[in-house]
Amino acid sequence: MHQQDHRTEVLIRAILRYAVERIRMNPPTLDGPKSEQDLRAMVGQTITADGLGGLEALRIFTDVLAPACISVDHPRFFSFVPAAPTEAATLFDLVVGASSICGTSWLEAAGAVMAENDALRWLADLAGFPPEAGGGCQWGHRRKPQCFDHSSHCLARSQRSEPNQRLNPHC
């Protein structure tokens, strides 16, 4: 499973080529949703006993699935919360993904947790929060971090009269 061979090298190059081409789009394609029926007809059977193989999975993604998703970094996309990542941020997502980091605690991801804490401290300072304000990040519906303020949870808990209704028992 973790052995690299010629097929792996070909897949690496294909994925990097796609990523670079996508990052360089200016503007990116807007794309848009398709019905489940249309998508199923276009992709065919994707779960098979032998697997699709990396290049076929990439082809299905690039030719069918990605175009069925609205590009939230397109300048005409104004719904929900649009993405506005810089090229450097997008590339660094690739670095972090390739590093296979699970940033759930200090034990397995001290470096990532420290970087997250620094970013949250910077945001708290920008917002004018006191030094004791804290928080964390959790992954949202599009694999983007959704930050929250631990202080607001503690404030809410302190305003509740019943101990079993506390939002965070660590406050």
N, C-alpha and C positions, 0 to 999 in steps of 0.2 A: 504494500500500500504506500509506503513512504520511500520507495526506491525510484530514482529518476533514471529515465532512459531516453532514447531518441524521441519517442512520442511525447514525453513530458516536455522536452526542449521545444518541440514544435508547438505544443499548446501554450507554453510560456510566451513564446514569440507572438503567437496569434492574439493572446489576451492583451499583451502589452501594446501591440499594434492597434487593437480596438480602443484601448484606453487612451492612447495618445491621440488617435483620430477624433475620438469623442471630446476630449478636452480641448482640442484645437478648433472645434466647430464654433463659428462666430457669425451669427448666432446658431445655437444648436437647433435641431429640428424640434418642432412643437409636439408632433405626434398626437395620439389620442386613443381613447378606449375603443375596443371592439367587443362584440357580444361573445359570451362563452362558447356558443355554438360555432361562431366563425373561428375563434381561436383554436378550439379542439380540432376543427377540420384542417386548419393550417399546420398544427404541430404533430398531429397523429398521436401514436402511443409513445409516451415519454418514459414510462417506467417499464423496463423489460428485464428479463432474467439475465441477459448479457450486458445490460447497461447501454447507454447511447455512445459513450466515448466522449472525451472532452471536446474535440473539435465539432462534433455534431451538436452537443449541448450548447456550445458557444454560437453555432450557426442558428439554432432555434432561438436563442436569446436575442442575438443581434438582428435577425431577419424578421422575427415574429413577435416575441414577447416585449422587447424594449420599445418597438414602435407602437405597441398597444398601451403604452404608459405615457402620460403627459410629462414632458420635460419641465420640471419645476424651475430650472435655471434659464428657461426661455424668457426673453424680455416681455413677451405678451402674456405670460402666465401671472394672473393676479389673484387667484383663488387660494384659499387656505393660507398656509404660511410658506411663501415661495423660498426656494433655496437660493443662496447667493454665495456659494463657495468660491474662493479664489482657485486658480489653477494649482497653486502650491498646496492648498488644503485638500483638494481632490487627490493630488498625487500622494500626499501624506496618508490619506485614508488607505491607499494601496499599500504603503509601507506598514501601517499598523495591522492591516488585514494579513499581510504576508508574515508578520511577526507572531501571529497566533497567540495574541494576548487575551487572557480572561481577566478583566480588571474588576473583579468583584470584591477583593480584599487586599490588604497590604501583603499578606502571605504570598500570593502568587503573582502580584503585580505592583510591587512597591514603587517602581519607577512611574508607571502609568497613574497610580493613585496620587503620588506626589505632584505630578504635572496637573492632574485634575484639581487637586486642592489649591495649587497656585493660581489656576485659571479662575476658580470660584472666589478666591480671596481678592483677585483683581476686580472681578465683577462686583463683589460686595463693597469694595472701596469706591468704585465708580458710583455705586448707588448710595453711598454715604452711610452704610451700615457700620455699626460699632465693631471693634476688633473681635469681640466674642461671638459675632454672628457666624454661622456656619451653614453648611448645606451639602448637597451631593448631586449626582447626576444619575438618571436612569434612562435606559434606551426607550425612545418613543416608537411610534408606529412606522416610521420610515428609517429606522436604524440611526436616528440622529439623537443626540443626548437632549433630554428635557431636564433642565436644572430646576431645583426647588430649594426653598430656603428652610432649613431646619428650624430657624427661629420662629417662623410662622406656625409650625406644628406645635412648638412648645408654648407659644402664646395661646393657641387654641385650646391646648390641654389645660392650661392654667385657668381658663375661663369656664371649664366644665366642672360641674359639681360632683358628678359621679366618677370615682376612680376607674371603673371598668369601661368608661367611655373615652379614656385617654387615647389620643391618636398615636402617641409614641411613648412607651413606658420608660424610655431612657432620658426623658426631659426632666 
